[in-house]
Amino acid sequence: MKVFISADMEGIAGKVHWEFAKDADSGEWERDRQIMTGHVKAAIEGAKEGGASEIVINDSHMSMRNLLVDSFEIDDVKVITGQPKPLCMMEGIDDTYSAAFLVGYHGMSGAHPGVLNHSYCPLSIREIKINGSPAGEFGVNAGIAGYFNVPIALVVGDNVIAEEAKALTEDIEVAIIKEALNMVSAKCLTAKAANEIIKKKARVAVEKCKSLKPVTYDMPTEIEVDFFMTNMADAASLIPGSKRKGGTTVSFSSSDYLELFRAFQAMFLLGEKVRMELIY
């Protein structure tokens, strides 16, 4: 049995701040790398106890070079690192997997009081909608897994992402490792306590994954992206097949979810490029 793990960072134990903020502790990223790696190792241990025989991990945060690769000295475990990647946070998944885990995830942009809530690009994307309904990284990435008929069996993060996940796939296992107070504060478990919960939930997730249904969307599927500024939408609207739906809003529709996602990824990369040029 193969398990795919997409590992983000904002949802890990103890994290309530952007590590790239100018007033962040210079050692915060190194600490967070250790905790993130520990969470993934706990998920692997639980998955193997549940019957998983092969695991692929995709580093899915920022530069996507966060996980301490040398820490995964475990048979039948591979790590995908670096970016950009064709499927971004879900790179490596295909129809040979029985389950996917989303570890260290967070609520969508505007999901109050979700810790560090955002949707892909916190400084350029205000909101994402799929077929008219708000969606975040969980919803978009679950759709990629669903394209390959793979259920999302476990999500790890705060109570807000747990609620978001259950709204799309009710029987998913959720490892709630911090309780959101607002965007930048939370009541957190220690890393050790969080890892114990993650391991337990991962085992159960693998044991029950055959009964879980993948997340799928009605076709053709429309993704709508609302940016913070009109020039970001200007750039995104250059993508062939896209439609300008407002001053800051661009959409794309397709009956092929992977085509939809690739167009979306191009949208947010173009939007980010514009934002960076404004700064520098």
N, C-alpha and C positions, 0 to 999 in steps of 0.2 A: 504494500500500500504506500503510495506516494503522497506527501503533504507539502504544500507550497506555503511559505511564510513571507509576507510583506511586512518589513519592519520600519516603522516611522519613529520619531523621537518625542514629539510634543506630548504624547500620552503616557510617557513613562513615569514611574514613581518619583515624586519630589520635584518634577519639572514644572515651573510656573512662569518662566521667563524666556524670551527669545535670546539665544546664545550669541546672536550677531548684533544685539543692541549695544549702543556705544557705552552704556554704563553697566553692562553685564560683567560678572566676575570672569577674569581672564582664564580661570581654571574650570569654568562651568562646563564647557564642551567636553573636556577630557573626563570629567566626572560623569557626565551624561552618557558618553560612549561606553563607560564601564557598566552603568546601570542598564542601558539598552541591550548591550551584549548579554548581560545576565538574564534579562527577561527572555531573550530569544533562546538561550540555552535551557531555561526552565521549560519553555514551550516544546523544545525538542525532546527533553527528557520525558515529559508527559505524553507527547505524541508516540514516542517509542514504546512506552509502557502500554499505550492503547492499541498497539499493533502496527504502527508505521514502520516501514522498512527503508524508506528513502525520503530525504528531505532536501529541498532547495530553498535557500533564503535569498530574498532580494532586498538589499539595502535601499531604503526608499525615502530617506530624509535629505533635503537640501542637495549637497554635492554628491550624495549617495556613496560616500566614502567614510562612513562613521563606525561601522561595526569593526571590532577587533578580530580580524579574520583568523589570526593565529590561535584564537581561543577555541575554535571549533575543531578540535582534534577528535572527531567522532566519525566512525565509519558511516559511509553512505550519506554524508552531508556536504553540500556544495553551497558556495556563497557567490552571488552576483553583485558586483560593486561597480561604481562609476556611473556617469551620466553625461549626455542624454542617452536614453534607451528607447527603442521603438514602443514598448508598452509601459514606459515610465515606472511607476510604483508596482506594476504587476508583471514586469519583464521576467520571462522564464516560464510562465504558466502555460499549460496546454491541456489537451483532453486526456492525458495519461494520469492526471492527479485525481485523488479521491476527495480531497478537502483542501481548503485554503484557510490560513490564519492571518488576521490583520493585527499586528502587535504594535502597541505604542501609538494607536490612532487617536483622533480628536474629533470634536464636533465640527459641523459645517459652519461657514461664515455666518455670524449673526445668531448662532445657537447659544443664547444666554442661559445659564452662566458658564458655558463650556470653557474649560481651561485652554487658552491659546487657540480659540476657535478661528478657523479660516478654511478656505477652499483653494488649495494648491498654492496660490500666490497672494499672501495676506495684504500686500501693498498695491495690488493691481486689480484683483477680482473681488467685486462686492457680493455677487451671488451667481450660483449656477442653478439652472432648472433642467430637468429631464422630463420631457412630455408635459411641461407645465408645472411640475412639482419641484420644490427646492431639493437640491442634492449636494452632498459634499464629497469628500474623497472616498468615504465608505460607499456611497451610492454609485458613483462613477466606476470605482474599481470592482465592486461587486458585479456590475454589468459585464466587465471584461471576463471575470471568472465564469459568469453565467453563459457567455458566448461559447465557452469551452465545456459547458455542462458541469462545472465544478461548484459545489456549494461553499459558502463562507461558513465555516463551522465554529470559529472562535474570533472574538474581538477583544482586545485588551486596551483599557484606557480609563477615562473617568465615567461618571454616571450618565453624563450627557451623550457621549458616543454610544453607550450601552442602549439607551432609549432609542437613539437614531437607528441603530442596527436592528433592534427588535421590531421596529416599525416596518422594516423591509423583509426580515426573515425571523419570524416569531420564535422559532425553536433554537436559534443560535445560542451557543454558550458565551457568556460574557464574564470577563474577569475585571471587576471594578476595583482599581487599585488607588483611586483618589476620588474624593468628593468635591466637586467644583463649588467654590464660593463666588467667584467671578472670573473674568478672563485671566487674571494674573495672580490668583490665590486659590488654595485648595487645602483640604484636610487629607493628608497623604499617609499611606502605609509606608513602612520602611521597605527598602529594596528586598530584604530577606523575606519579609512577610508577603510582599507582592509576588515574589518568585514562587513561594509555596502555593499561592492561589492559582497562579498561571499554570504551574505544573499539573495541579489537580484538574483544572478546567480543560487543559489540552488533552489530557487522557480521556476525559468524558467526551470531548468533541470528536475525537477519532473513533471512539467506540460507537457513537450514534450517527456518524456522518452519512451512512447509507440511507438514513431515513430523512435527511434534509433535502430541501429543494433549492436548486440554484436560483439566484435573482435574475429575472429576465424582464425586458421591457417590450411593450407593444411596438410593432414595426409598421411603417417606418418610425424610427426614433428621432426626436428632435432634442438637441442640446442647445441651451440658450445661456449665453455668458454676459453678465452685466459688469462692466469695468468701472473703475472709479473716475476715469477721465475720457473725454471724447477722442483724444488722439490715440489712446490705447485701442479703442474700438476701430478707429481709422485703419490701424495696422492690421488688426484681426480680420477686417472685412475684405482685405486683399486676397484672402484664400478663395480659390475657385469654388463656387457652389454655396458660399456663405451668403447670408441675408442680413442686411442692416435693419434692425427692428426698432431703433431709437437712437438717441444721441450717444449713449454709452453701451448699447446692447447689440450683440451679434449672435446669430443662430446658424445652425447647420443641421440638416436632416439626412438620414440615410437608412436603408434597410440592412446595412452591414454595420454591426456595432463597432467592429475594429476600424472601419473607415471613419465612422463617427468620432471615435476616440482620437485617431490620428489627426483629424481636423481640429478637434478641441485642443490637443496638445500644441499644435502649431499656433492656435489662437493665443494660448496663454504665454507661449514663448515669445511671440511677437509683442504682446502687451507688456511683458517684463522688459523686453529690449527697449521699448519706448520709455518705460519708467526709469531705467538705469541711465538713459541718455539725459533725462531731466535732472537727475541727481549729479551726474558727472560732467 
